[in-house]
Amino acid sequence: MGRSRTNPAPTAPVTARGRRTRDALLAAGRELLETRGWAGFTPELVAQAAGVSYGTFYTYFESKDDLLRTIVRTVADQMFTESLVAPETADDPYVRIVESNRGYLRAWRNASRVLRLVEQGADEDDTLRKLLLEVRELYVHRGAEGLRRLQEAGLANRDLDPRMTAIVLGAMVEQMAHVIYSLREPLDEDDVVNHMSTLWAAAIGLRAHP
């Protein structure tokens, strides 16, 4: 990871121009990560790709570490938003499971290059490891709360620990995303979603609809 500068941390931009510049740096940083990996992820190259001066980079970010954290959190927020289930599925627990899994796979596909790169570095960098846990926690919390509601309604096995169950089943979906999008296993996305959802429903004691 890069060295942090000694100046005070930059503040959030308050002007439209400042926000555009910061967004350009974020977009350039993400693109360089996805296309060139760590070798292309330097303040100099990010600033050049964004069309701003090297010094401008430090107006908005303390270091490349700061930019990386922002990119990962932005990617996580986008994934979470893209994988939200439509309100009209709220009355059918099984449909919610299906649509949640479908949304996660598609969101993961869009963010996979950044996430996989960060995962590679997480083995040796505790900051990256914590960033990945932050991303995963968004889904773990949502899954645990969903299971807890089903348990309270008498629709799922009450003996299951909600958080542990969410971690285990979430790992299944995350690994399948890796299999079909990173390893390119020739599987049909709809078949994968339906099979995972059947397994998920069975695991929590929810009867799957035909």
Rosetta blueprint (number, residue, H / E / L):
1 M L
2 G L
3 R L
4 S L
5 R L
6 T L
7 N L
8 P L
9 A L
10 P L
11 T L
12 A L
13 P L
14 V L
15 T L
16 A H
17 R H
18 G H
19 R H
20 R H
21 T H
22 R H
23 D H
24 A H
25 L H
26 L H
27 A H
28 A H
29 G H
30 R H
31 E H
32 L H
33 L H
34 E H
35 T H
36 R H
37 G H
38 W H
39 A H
40 G H
41 F L
42 T L
43 P H
44 E H
45 L H
46 V H
47 A H
48 Q H
49 A H
50 A H
51 G L
52 V L
53 S L
54 Y H
55 G H
56 T H
57 F H
58 Y H
59 T H
60 Y H
61 F L
62 E L
63 S L
64 K H
65 D H
66 D H
67 L H
68 L H
69 R H
70 T H
71 I H
72 V H
73 R H
74 T H
75 V H
76 A H
77 D H
78 Q H
79 M H
80 F H
81 T H
82 E H
83 S L
84 L L
85 V L
86 A L
87 P H
88 E H
89 T H
90 A L
91 D L
92 D L
93 P H
94 Y H
95 V H
96 R H
97 I H
98 V H
99 E H
100 S H
101 N H
102 R H
103 G H
104 Y H
105 L H
106 R H
107 A H
108 W H
109 R H
110 N H
111 A H
112 S H
113 R H
114 V H
115 L H
116 R H
117 L H
118 V H
119 E H
120 Q H
121 G H
122 A H
123 D L
124 E L
125 D L
126 D H
127 T H
128 L H
129 R H
130 K H
131 L H
132 L H
133 L H
134 E H
135 V H
136 R H
137 E H
138 L H
139 Y H
140 V H
141 H H
142 R H
143 G H
144 A H
145 E H
146 G H
147 L H
148 R H
149 R H
150 L H
151 Q H
152 E H
153 A L
154 G L
155 L L
156 A L
157 N L
158 R L
159 D L
160 L L
161 D L
162 P H
163 R H
164 M H
165 T H
166 A H
167 I H
168 V H
169 L H
170 G H
171 A H
172 M H
173 V H
174 E H
175 Q H
176 M H
177 A H
178 H H
179 V H
180 I H
181 Y H
182 S H
183 L L
184 R L
185 E L
186 P L
187 L L
188 D L
189 E H
190 D H
191 D H
192 V H
193 V H
194 N H
195 H H
196 M H
197 S H
198 T H
199 L H
200 W H
201 A H
202 A H
203 A H
204 I L
205 G L
206 L L
207 R L
208 A L
209 H L
210 P L
